[in-house]
Each structure stands twice: as C-alpha cells, then as structure tokens.
Amino acid sequence: MSVLLVNEKAMNEPMSIIISPIINTLIEQLLSLIKSSDEFPSYCSFKDELQKLSSTLTPIQAELIDEEEMQQTDPVLRYWLGELQDVASDAQDMLGTFSSSIYWWSRRKKQQQLQVCASKASNFQHDAALKIKYILARLDRIAEAKQKVKFGCVGRPKLPHLPVCQPALSVAAGYDVCGRESDKNEIAKMLLSSDDRGERNNFSVIPIIGMGGLGKTTLAQLVYKDDRVIQHFEFRVWVCVSVHFNLTRILEDIIKSHNPHMNYDPVPDTNLDPAGLSISLLESHVVHLLANKRFLIVLDDVWTDNYLQWEPLEKLFNQGGRGSRVVVTSRTSKVSAMMGTKDPYHLGLLPDDECWRLLHITAFTPSKPSSTVVATHKDLENIGRQIAAKCRGLPLAVKAMGGLLRGNIDVSRWRKILSNDICKEEKHNILPALKLSYDHLPSYLKQCFSYCSLFPKGHVFDKKELVKLWIAEDFIQSSGSGRIERAEEIASQYFDDLLMRSFFRPLESDGERYSMHDLFHELAQLVSGTQCCQVKDVKQYCPISQKTRHLSLLCKDIKQPVFEILSKSKKLRTLLFPNSCLKGFGNTAVLDRMFRAMTYIRVLDLSSSTISELPESIERLELLRYLDLSKTEIRQLPDSVCSLLNLQTLKLLGCLSLSSLPVDLGNLINLRHLELDERFWYKYANVPPRIGNLISLHNLHSFPVGSEVGYGIEELKNMAYLAATLRISKLENAADAGEAKLKEKGNLHKLVLEWSLIGDVDKQDAAAQERVLEDLQPHSNLKDLQIFHYAGARFPLWMRDGQLQNLATLTLNQCLKCQTLSLGGLPHLQQLKIKGMKELEEWKQQEEYTSLHSLKISTCPRLKKWPSHFPNLQELKIKYCDSLKALAITPSLEVLILTENLVLED
C-alpha cells in the first residue's frame, strides 16, 4: 500500500513517533565531533561532511515539535517521521563509533604508537565520509518526499481544535457510582471545615489528584451536589478548564453560571467576548459576583502548572468571603504544588469488590435484572469478577468493559473480553482518556515512558535502576550546564515528573520502588510501536523488524529466539531478560556469536545466567553502556572489557565466584556505577591502578591506599561524584591526604577511615597520623563517620569544633593514644560508639547531645570523666570501663546494660 493512502485504521493508530530528543542529542554529538576534528585533523579529516550533516539537521529540529503533535491526524506525516527517526538513530550509532575510534587513536598517539595508527587512519576517514554522505542522502530523500506531500494533491488533515468542555454534572443519584462514599465524605469535611488557621487568603484550594479515568470529576460532582455543601455555600460554580488554560473563558463561565440566560458563545484564545467586554471588565464582573460571599468553585481537569496563569484567578478569588473553597481536579500533582493550599487528596483505586459491583451495574440492563442473569449463568460472575480485577481499580475501564458487555449474556463473549488487553478491546473510551495524559508529555518524557513497555505487567520499578537505563539509552536531554555531571539529577527529575503525572505509583512499603498501572503499561506498548518489543511466546506473532531498537524476552525458551531476532534486527540497542533464568547462556561460544551480532547494543542484561566467563569478543560492543552480570558464576572479567569506552554501568552483584577486577579498569573513563557486594570489597585487597581516571564514578566502596604510583590517595582527588559509602584503608601509606579532596565530596553519606593495626607507634608516626586525619576533613553533609586504629594523641580541629553538623552516627574504634575526647556541638548525633580507647581519660562536654539516642562505650579502662546529662538517651551500654564511677542523668533511658565495670558496678 502506498504511504500516501490515508485510511481510517492509520488515522486511529495510537503509535507515536518520538524524534526531537534524538535529533537534539545527535546535534550535540556532531558538535563534539567537529571539535575533535579540529584537535586531530590528521585522523578526522571529514569535518566538511560533519558540518553539512549538522546544517541539514538544524532546520529539521526547528520543525519537529509541531510535526510530532500533528502526526496522530496525519498518517503520511507519521510515516515520514518514522523514517526520519530510523535515519537519526542510525546516525547516532555511526557517530558513536566515530567518537570511540577517535578516542583510541588519540590515546595511541600519546603513547607514540603512530605507525599502527597511520595504517588505519586513511581507511577510517574514507569510510567515515562515505557513511555520512549515505545518511545525508537518506535525509534528502525524506525531505523531498515530505515536500511532495506538503504541496502535492494529497491533503493533510489538520489537528482538530480541542473542544471547549462544558460542565458535566450528570451524576444521577449516584446509582452508577461505587466505592466513593468515604472519599465524598472526606472532601465534604474539608469543604465544610471552619478551621482556616494558617490561610493567608480568604479561600483555600483542595486539589483532587489521580490518573485519568479514576473518577476525579465524578467525585467532585458528588460533593458539588451534596445537600450539606449546597446549604453551606452562598455561591457555587463549576468550570471545566481542560488542557488549555483560558482565563477569558473561565471568567465567562463564572459569570454565565450566575445568569444562565446570557447568550454568548465563548471564543477560545481571545481577550474579548462577543459582547465586546475586555478582560478587565470580565474581572470586575466576577469580583462583583464573589465579593464577601462564601463561594465554592470547582476547576475541573486542570493541566497547567504555570503560576503566572493561575495568579490572576487567585487575586480574584481572594475577594470572596472567608471560608471560600476552590476544588481542583487534575492528573498531575504539579498543579497541586502550584495551586494547593491544602494537602492534595490523592484518589485511590477502587477495590476489586467495588469494581465488580460497578461492572455488575453497568453490564446488565434494567430489563434483565443482574441477580437473575447471574443466577442463571453462574459462569458470568466468575468471569466478570476476573474482568473487573483486570481493570486494576480504574472505574473508567470497568464502565467501558461493562458497556461492551451490556445486555450480552454469551459466556464465550465474556471469555473473549477477559483474554484480550483492555486498551485494545476498548479503544474508543479508555485509550483516548489515558492517551491524553501521554500526549500532554514533552517528547523527552514520552520516550522514557514508552521504554517502560519492555518490562512485564506488574513489574516493580526501582527508580535508581530505571534512571541508569534511561541515561544509557541517551534519553537525557542537556540542561546546558554540564550534561555528564548532572545526568542522574536530570533523569531523576524525569521520573518525578512522570510520578507527579500518575504514570507511576509508589509502593507503600518502599520509597524507591514503584509500579505502573496495567492500563498505562498497555498504553506504553501501543505508543512505542515497533521501537520497543516484548517477546512473550516465540510461537506468537511479534512485530520485530529492522527498526526495532529495544527488546525484552519474557519467554522460557530464549536461546534460539535470540539468534533469530538478532538476524532480523541488526540495530538492536537493548536486550533484556526481565523474567528469565538464562541457563542456556553459559557457553562461551554462544556468547561470542551474540556479541558479534550486536554491533550497536547499549544495554545488555545477562544477570541470573550460568555464565562463568566472557569471551574476548565483548570488546566489539563498543557502544555498550550498561552491562549487568549480577548473580552469575563469573570468576574473572576479561581484559577486553576495559576496551568498552562508553560503559557507564557495570553490575556484578551476587557474583560469589568473582575474585578480582581487571588491571586496566581505569580505562573505562565513562564508568559511573561499579556495583559489587560489600563482601567482595572486604576480601579484595587492592583496587586496580589509576582508578582516579574514573572521574564520573558514583560508587567506590573501598579504597586501600598504596605507596606505588597509581595506588596513592591522590587517585581520589578528581572523583567528585563519589556517593553513599567510602572506606579508605591503609592510611599509613597516605603521603598527602589533602589530595583526596574529601571536603568537596558532598554526596558521601558514610566515611570509614582506617589505619592498619600495627604495634607501638612512635611520636613521629603519631604526629603524621594527626596531620593525615586533619587533612581528611569530610564535607559537612556527612552522616556517618567511623575511625579505626588511629594512633594520634588528639582528634582534628574539624571534629573538636563540631563542624560536621549533619553527623548522625560516630564510631571511634581502637584509637589508642587519645587521652581527651571533645566533639563540639553535634545537633543531629543519634548514635555514638567508643571502643578500645585505652588511654582515654576525659570526655569533655561542650554542649548537650540532645539528639543522642544510643551510646555504647567499651574497653576504655581509664575513662573517669564524661558528660553528666543525656536528656534523650534511650540505650546505654558500658563494658570494661574500670575507672568510671557514676552514671550520667538519663531521664529517657529504656535500656541499660553494664558489664565488667569494676568501680561503677560497686
């Protein structure tokens, strides 16, 4: 079929082509390569081709935002956007390989391996120029075809204007509303409350927040028509705001609600009504209506989070009487943060029983009483309850399913409905309602959302892991202030934006784990098209093509499908096995064959497989950014892993057989996350040399200081993004500890400083340790500090002066020479452990430790003086403190354990 033939099926196709973020990152890649061509002209002599590609993409970039919005009503345009997406993705892969080649060439040049490079430089430059010209030719063909469509005989459908919605107060006695009685009463209670303490305005805003189809408008209708509410407020108005926040229309609706017989038809996006009133006169009229009256205004379906749009209404509403209320319904909690004066009311999902009751009411007509039908066809209730449960608490889905089944008592029909995806079964009600939320997303969030279709329904998303995947896929747009350094922060904000728009739901048990409603998951699968594919059963049809970039295998038998898929889709960027135990992937030959076929792979998850070793051919995956080998039987990583220049995440959690890391790990200059179990770090004596090259690394659990070049403490100097926990051991080898720059590492929460336990330390060595500890001052954000085997006579000034204002836990273990302990003011200190300080005689108190809950002191035989009062201490354990004579005053103490304290126990 010609792509110019517009048919109804294509018009209704929910697939969405996302291209603008790809073009944005592509242009960034080009600018970087053009800069490299200036630095290395003898190896990168195709600057003209790069500049031509950049100049070709720039006007395309300018048109894309409008074209992406138009594609749903223009299948011809959508086809060409798909072609453009494919070309741009190919160009990304091409430029990625160019960047890797230039890096390795520059490195060899520095190492004076010029003869090796010269033999390859000419071929590389020739091939690169040809590849760029091929991309340019494809772009020219697309541009030419689009022009023919634009100016030819085929008309392009225009985006329809969104209709101005009208108040929909159609709840009839609540007969078809189930499970919302308690929600209605809670909202009504908030409306009728006379407690306005803390309100700076005469009115308060009550936001009702939830995903599309949850029944926010229905709940607001129930409250609006409640007799108690009607009697309480002097003036009530319902305004449907919708996607475009139009102040003129909102004011007109408020006025018209007071005088329903006013005869004018609001004109969108103008400041004048047909009667010629200016917006200032409309505002004056509204002020006159509201002045000193206790009003209730419902702003239904608000999307804007722009305070400048809300501010004029806020000023007008403040002219009303004290105790006025504004109820706002919205899909995004951003609206709540912008408007809300009360905490948002997050509307929950309906319980399964209420879903069944709603389905029951909707599916059976009054002429066929439901109880009679169900009694006659007992299978219907069982199937119906399963259909209701499948709707996952979404009333819109339940009612849509009930509408499909209404008046139909054919059991086979009910079973068919049960077996299909809900969004595919009911495209005309559910899909548009959910897709409106998707359509309202910026393009960079759309690709992040559609990527989630790779995971199975019910998948528990770990926010940090999803962020790493998005970064690896190059979904994160530059903020203009150093993209590499801020990628995690930007990606985390992307996730929070989707969360605030209800695309994710937090799991109550865990603050970092989230779920996605099944219907949103179905939507993600529909809009991603062939870009993202799930293979659940190799015997069933799967739309894998050359354009498929992201793939997850959920089937049990995956070995054979992998090779069939790789032969079909040679541009694959993602290969995941979310549910599989890869028992057939322990064979090195199988892996070698895979690696040779996955030229452009960026994300590869081989976790939970029987892999014990990787083939050297892994070095062929030069664009690989995310490699998960967790819970495998891997014993050692090949040296060729260190050739993976673009690798950002290397996961080796639960690899019990792993005994070492490659010596050239420092070559992985883009590595951001090196994930290993704590047990590995404790049994592994040394980190590889030149670890300081990994300046983007976020986690380095352990760093034993060495005396040789490449192992010194100065390796930590430029590792500014180290976070969570860092254990620095063998500090006796630290020559210039200040080079570690710990004071600049604000993301570290736990720091362990450890000297090796050796025999007697002379005064010279003790003084050296004092200087080292003084130079290791951490950032004030630190929450947990542990010091082991310190032999200095005193602690550094930054400890004595209480400069660690956020410190919550402090451990001092085997600090053998200190006679006096002074900790300054530590307002957040909750736990303190002091052990093995055999010379300690006095613990000076400068300020009370008001937050201290747990104190454990052991093996401090000379300790005589200590603070006399701990106002909030709940746990106190003292052991082997022979000189301590009296306990402190501890009015909140719950646990006291005294063991082998000679004088104290007497």
Sequence and secondary structure as in RCSB ss.txt:
>XXXX:A:sequence
MSVLLVNEKAMNEPMSIIISPIINTLIEQLLSLIKSSDEFPSYCSFKDELQKLSSTLTPIQAELIDEEEMQQTDP
VLRYWLGELQDVASDAQDMLGTFSSSIYWWSRRKKQQQLQVCASKASNFQHDAALKIKYILARLDRIAEAKQKVK
FGCVGRPKLPHLPVCQPALSVAAGYDVCGRESDKNEIAKMLLSSDDRGERNNFSVIPIIGMGGLGKTTLAQLVYK
DDRVIQHFEFRVWVCVSVHFNLTRILEDIIKSHNPHMNYDPVPDTNLDPAGLSISLLESHVVHLLANKRFLIVLD
DVWTDNYLQWEPLEKLFNQGGRGSRVVVTSRTSKVSAMMGTKDPYHLGLLPDDECWRLLHITAFTPSKPSSTVVA
THKDLENIGRQIAAKCRGLPLAVKAMGGLLRGNIDVSRWRKILSNDICKEEKHNILPALKLSYDHLPSYLKQCFS
YCSLFPKGHVFDKKELVKLWIAEDFIQSSGSGRIERAEEIASQYFDDLLMRSFFRPLESDGERYSMHDLFHELAQ
LVSGTQCCQVKDVKQYCPISQKTRHLSLLCKDIKQPVFEILSKSKKLRTLLFPNSCLKGFGNTAVLDRMFRAMTY
IRVLDLSSSTISELPESIERLELLRYLDLSKTEIRQLPDSVCSLLNLQTLKLLGCLSLSSLPVDLGNLINLRHLE
LDERFWYKYANVPPRIGNLISLHNLHSFPVGSEVGYGIEELKNMAYLAATLRISKLENAADAGEAKLKEKGNLHK
LVLEWSLIGDVDKQDAAAQERVLEDLQPHSNLKDLQIFHYAGARFPLWMRDGQLQNLATLTLNQCLKCQTLSLGG
LPHLQQLKIKGMKELEEWKQQEEYTSLHSLKISTCPRLKKWPSHFPNLQELKIKYCDSLKALAITPSLEVLILTE
NLVLED
>XXXX:A:secstr
  TT   HHHHT       HHHHHHHHHHHHHHHHHHHH TTT   HHHHHHHHHHHHHHHHHHHHHHHHGGG H
HHHHHHHHHHHHHHHHHHHHHHHHHHHHHHHHHHHTT HHHHHHHHHHHHHHHHHHHHHHHHHHHHHHHHHHHHH
HSSS                  TTTT  S HHHHHHHHHHHH    TT SSSEEEEEEE  TTS HHHHHHHHHT
 HHHHHH SEEEEEEEESS  HHHHHHHHHHHH TT      TT S  TT   HHHHHHHHHHHHTT  EEEEEE
EE    HHHHHHHHHHHTTS TTEEEEEEES HHHHHHH SS  EE     HHHHHHHHHHHHS TTS HHHHHH
H HHHHHHHHHHHHHTTT HHHHHHHHHHHTT   HHHHHHHHHS HHHH TTTHHHHHHHHHHTS HHHHHHHH
HGGGS TT  EEHHHHHHHHHHTT     SS HHHHHHHHHHHHHHHHHHTTSSEE TT TTEEE  HHHHHHHH
HHHTTSEEEES TTS     TT  EEEE SS  HHHHHHHHHH TT  EEE TT   GGG  HHHHHHHHHH TT
  EEE TTS      GGGGG TT  EEE TTS      GGGGG TT  EEE TT TT     TTGGG TT  EEE
  HHHHHH     TTGGG TT     EEE  SSTTSSGGGGTT TT  EEEEEE GGG S GGGG GGG TTEEE
EEEE    S   HHHHHHHHHHHHHT   TT  EEEEES   SS  HHHHTT  TT  EEEEES TT  EEE   
 TT  EEEEE  TT  EEE SS  TT  EEEEES TT  B  SB TT  EEEEES TT     B TT  EEEEES
 HHHH 
